[in-house]
Amino acid sequence: MSIFDQEGRRFGTVKLGHDVWPGTEALYFAEIEALAPQEAGSCQWEVRVADSDFELPHASGSFPVCVRVVSAPECEVTVSAVDREQQTPIKGARVVMHPYRAVTDESGIAKVKVSRGHYDLLVSGSKYLPVCTSIEVTADVITSVALEADQPEEVPE
C-alpha cells in the first residue's frame, strides 16, 4: 500500500498488519505517520493498493484521502449543554466545530480549542435532538445550548 501527496509524489509505503481491526472478522489495517503540508488548507492525497495473492486475494485499487491542515488553535470556546425543559446539565453531549471536537463533562461543559474563524457549532446527545448554530470566533467564547429531549415514536396499538 502506497500513499501519494497532492503533487503525486509517493511519500510512504506500508504493508497491512496481521491483526484484525477490533470488532471485525476480516478487516486488516496499517498505520503510517506522515508530515502534514506546511500551509493551512485542504489537499487530496491518494492511497493505492497493489494486486495481492495473499490468503484472500484482492485486486488493485485506490481511494482518495482529504487532508485538512488548520492553524494552531488560538481561542477557547466553552459550550454548556443543558436540557431545555429541566435546565439540567447534559453529560456526554458531543460538541463539533469541524474539525474540532469535544464531549461535555459531568457539569455539561465542553471546552474546544479552535482557530479564529466562522464555524457551525453542532451539539448532540443521546436521547436529544441535535442543535446546530453558527458562531464567529474572534476571541475566547462562552455559549450555552439547550437541547430538546427526543420524544420516542408512539407505536399504535
C-alpha positions as a LaTeX table, in Angstrom:
\begin{tabular}{lrrr}
\hline
Residue & $x$ (\AA) & $y$ (\AA) & $z$ (\AA) \\
\hline
Met1 & 0.00 & 0.00 & 0.00 \\
Ser2 & 1.48 & 3.36 & $-1.03$ \\
Ile3 & 0.47 & 6.90 & $-0.14$ \\
Phe4 & 0.85 & 9.80 & $-2.56$ \\
Asp5 & 0.65 & 13.52 & $-1.77$ \\
Gln6 & $-1.27$ & 16.21 & $-3.66$ \\
Glu7 & 1.62 & 16.51 & $-6.16$ \\
Gly8 & 1.51 & 12.76 & $-6.93$ \\
Arg9 & 4.78 & 12.06 & $-5.08$ \\
Arg10 & 4.91 & 8.80 & $-3.15$ \\
Phe11 & 5.91 & 9.54 & 0.43 \\
Gly12 & 5.10 & 6.33 & 2.20 \\
Thr13 & 4.68 & 2.61 & 1.76 \\
Val14 & 3.26 & 0.25 & 4.32 \\
Lys15 & 2.19 & $-3.40$ & 4.49 \\
Leu16 & $-1.06$ & $-4.45$ & 6.10 \\
Gly17 & $-0.56$ & $-5.94$ & 9.54 \\
His18 & $-1.56$ & $-9.42$ & 10.64 \\
Asp19 & $-4.01$ & $-8.16$ & 13.27 \\
Val20 & $-7.70$ & $-7.72$ & 12.52 \\
Trp21 & $-9.39$ & $-4.42$ & 13.40 \\
Pro22 & $-11.24$ & $-4.87$ & 16.75 \\
Gly23 & $-14.91$ & $-5.71$ & 16.32 \\
Thr24 & $-14.46$ & $-7.10$ & 12.80 \\
Glu25 & $-13.67$ & $-10.54$ & 11.43 \\
Ala26 & $-11.54$ & $-9.71$ & 8.39 \\
Leu27 & $-10.65$ & $-6.01$ & 8.27 \\
Tyr28 & $-6.87$ & $-5.72$ & 8.30 \\
Phe29 & $-5.22$ & $-2.37$ & 8.87 \\
Ala30 & $-1.93$ & $-0.50$ & 8.95 \\
Glu31 & $-0.80$ & 2.78 & 10.47 \\
Ile32 & 1.51 & 5.31 & 8.90 \\
Glu33 & 2.86 & 8.63 & 10.11 \\
Ala34 & 3.18 & 11.49 & 7.65 \\
Leu35 & 4.19 & 15.11 & 7.83 \\
Ala36 & 1.29 & 17.41 & 7.04 \\
Pro37 & 1.67 & 20.18 & 4.47 \\
Gln38 & 3.07 & 23.41 & 5.94 \\
Glu39 & 0.25 & 25.68 & 4.75 \\
Ala40 & $-3.31$ & 25.68 & 6.11 \\
Gly41 & $-5.95$ & 24.40 & 3.71 \\
Ser42 & $-7.23$ & 21.17 & 2.17 \\
Cys43 & $-5.44$ & 18.83 & $-0.17$ \\
Gln44 & $-6.17$ & 15.45 & $-1.69$ \\
Trp45 & $-3.87$ & 12.52 & $-1.03$ \\
Glu46 & $-4.29$ & 9.07 & $-2.52$ \\
Val47 & $-3.78$ & 5.56 & $-1.18$ \\
Arg48 & $-3.00$ & 2.89 & $-3.78$ \\
Val49 & $-3.14$ & $-0.84$ & $-3.13$ \\
Ala50 & $-1.46$ & $-3.30$ & $-5.49$ \\
Asp51 & $-2.81$ & $-6.71$ & $-6.56$ \\
Ser52 & $-2.27$ & $-9.40$ & $-3.97$ \\
Asp53 & $-2.47$ & $-13.15$ & $-3.84$ \\
Phe54 & $-2.48$ & $-13.44$ & $-0.07$ \\
Glu55 & $-4.77$ & $-15.92$ & 1.66 \\
Leu56 & $-7.70$ & $-13.81$ & 0.42 \\
Pro57 & $-6.62$ & $-12.33$ & $-2.94$ \\
His58 & $-7.71$ & $-8.83$ & $-3.90$ \\
Ala59 & $-7.44$ & $-6.60$ & $-6.95$ \\
Ser60 & $-5.53$ & $-3.35$ & $-7.09$ \\
Gly61 & $-7.34$ & $-0.16$ & $-6.28$ \\
Ser62 & $-7.05$ & 3.32 & $-4.88$ \\
Phe63 & $-9.01$ & 5.77 & $-2.78$ \\
Pro64 & $-8.68$ & 9.48 & $-2.04$ \\
Val65 & $-7.93$ & 10.88 & 1.40 \\
Cys66 & $-8.73$ & 14.51 & 2.12 \\
Val67 & $-6.15$ & 16.13 & 4.39 \\
Arg68 & $-7.15$ & 19.38 & 6.06 \\
Val69 & $-4.41$ & 21.41 & 7.72 \\
Val70 & $-5.60$ & 24.02 & 10.21 \\
Ser71 & $-3.80$ & 26.82 & 12.01 \\
Ala72 & $-2.80$ & 26.26 & 15.61 \\
Pro73 & $-5.75$ & 26.83 & 17.95 \\
Glu74 & $-5.67$ & 30.30 & 19.49 \\
Cys75 & $-9.13$ & 30.62 & 21.08 \\
Glu76 & $-11.17$ & 28.56 & 23.51 \\
Val77 & $-14.90$ & 28.01 & 23.05 \\
Thr78 & $-16.71$ & 26.91 & 26.21 \\
Val79 & $-20.04$ & 25.22 & 25.48 \\
Ser80 & $-22.64$ & 24.49 & 28.16 \\
Ala81 & $-25.21$ & 21.86 & 27.12 \\
Val82 & $-28.46$ & 21.80 & 29.11 \\
Asp83 & $-31.79$ & 20.01 & 28.92 \\
Arg84 & $-34.23$ & 22.62 & 27.55 \\
Glu85 & $-37.15$ & 21.58 & 29.76 \\
Gln86 & $-35.41$ & 20.77 & 33.03 \\
Gln87 & $-32.43$ & 23.18 & 32.65 \\
Thr88 & $-30.09$ & 20.43 & 33.91 \\
Pro89 & $-26.60$ & 19.79 & 32.51 \\
Ile90 & $-26.18$ & 17.11 & 29.85 \\
Lys91 & $-23.18$ & 14.86 & 30.43 \\
Gly92 & $-21.61$ & 13.21 & 27.37 \\
Ala93 & $-23.05$ & 15.55 & 24.72 \\
Arg94 & $-20.92$ & 15.72 & 21.57 \\
Val95 & $-19.70$ & 19.16 & 20.53 \\
Val96 & $-18.40$ & 19.56 & 16.98 \\
Met97 & $-16.86$ & 22.63 & 15.38 \\
His98 & $-15.35$ & 20.85 & 12.39 \\
Pro99 & $-12.59$ & 19.71 & 12.52 \\
Tyr100 & $-12.51$ & 20.25 & 16.30 \\
Arg101 & $-14.49$ & 18.02 & 18.70 \\
Ala102 & $-15.15$ & 17.63 & 22.42 \\
Val103 & $-17.55$ & 15.92 & 24.85 \\
Thr104 & $-19.30$ & 17.57 & 27.78 \\
Asp105 & $-18.26$ & 16.65 & 31.31 \\
Glu106 & $-20.43$ & 15.95 & 34.39 \\
Ser107 & $-21.35$ & 19.65 & 34.52 \\
Gly108 & $-22.45$ & 19.68 & 30.86 \\
Ile109 & $-19.39$ & 21.75 & 29.89 \\
Ala110 & $-17.05$ & 21.18 & 26.94 \\
Lys111 & $-14.02$ & 23.28 & 26.08 \\
Val112 & $-12.86$ & 23.34 & 22.48 \\
Lys113 & $-9.62$ & 24.98 & 21.35 \\
Val114 & $-10.05$ & 26.41 & 17.83 \\
Ser115 & $-8.51$ & 28.82 & 15.35 \\
Arg116 & $-10.23$ & 32.14 & 14.75 \\
Gly117 & $-12.98$ & 31.86 & 12.16 \\
His118 & $-16.59$ & 31.06 & 11.36 \\
Tyr119 & $-17.95$ & 27.68 & 12.47 \\
Asp120 & $-21.13$ & 25.65 & 12.52 \\
Leu121 & $-21.46$ & 24.55 & 16.14 \\
Leu122 & $-23.23$ & 21.18 & 16.38 \\
Val123 & $-24.25$ & 19.81 & 19.77 \\
Ser124 & $-25.90$ & 16.39 & 20.06 \\
Gly125 & $-26.59$ & 13.97 & 22.85 \\
Ser126 & $-28.12$ & 10.57 & 23.38 \\
Lys127 & $-31.92$ & 10.93 & 23.62 \\
Tyr128 & $-31.76$ & 14.59 & 22.48 \\
Leu129 & $-32.45$ & 16.33 & 19.18 \\
Pro130 & $-29.23$ & 17.85 & 17.79 \\
Val131 & $-28.81$ & 21.62 & 17.63 \\
Cys132 & $-26.74$ & 23.44 & 15.02 \\
Thr133 & $-25.93$ & 27.14 & 15.14 \\
Ser134 & $-23.36$ & 29.42 & 13.52 \\
Ile135 & $-20.67$ & 31.03 & 15.61 \\
Glu136 & $-17.94$ & 33.56 & 14.78 \\
Val137 & $-14.81$ & 33.10 & 16.90 \\
Thr138 & $-12.50$ & 36.11 & 17.22 \\
Ala139 & $-11.55$ & 35.57 & 20.87 \\
Asp140 & $-12.49$ & 33.18 & 23.70 \\
Val141 & $-16.25$ & 32.48 & 23.68 \\
Ile142 & $-18.71$ & 31.12 & 26.26 \\
Thr143 & $-22.05$ & 29.89 & 24.95 \\
Ser144 & $-24.96$ & 27.76 & 26.12 \\
Val145 & $-27.04$ & 25.35 & 24.05 \\
Ala146 & $-30.40$ & 23.97 & 25.19 \\
Leu147 & $-31.24$ & 20.54 & 23.77 \\
Glu148 & $-34.78$ & 19.26 & 23.47 \\
Ala149 & $-35.45$ & 15.67 & 24.53 \\
Asp150 & $-36.14$ & 13.38 & 21.60 \\
Gln151 & $-39.64$ & 12.01 & 22.06 \\
Pro152 & $-39.89$ & 8.30 & 21.27 \\
Glu153 & $-42.27$ & 7.49 & 18.47 \\
Glu154 & $-45.58$ & 6.21 & 19.71 \\
Val155 & $-46.47$ & 2.79 & 18.39 \\
Pro156 & $-50.16$ & 2.46 & 17.50 \\
Glu157 & $-51.92$ & $-0.43$ & 19.19 \\
\hline
\end{tabular}
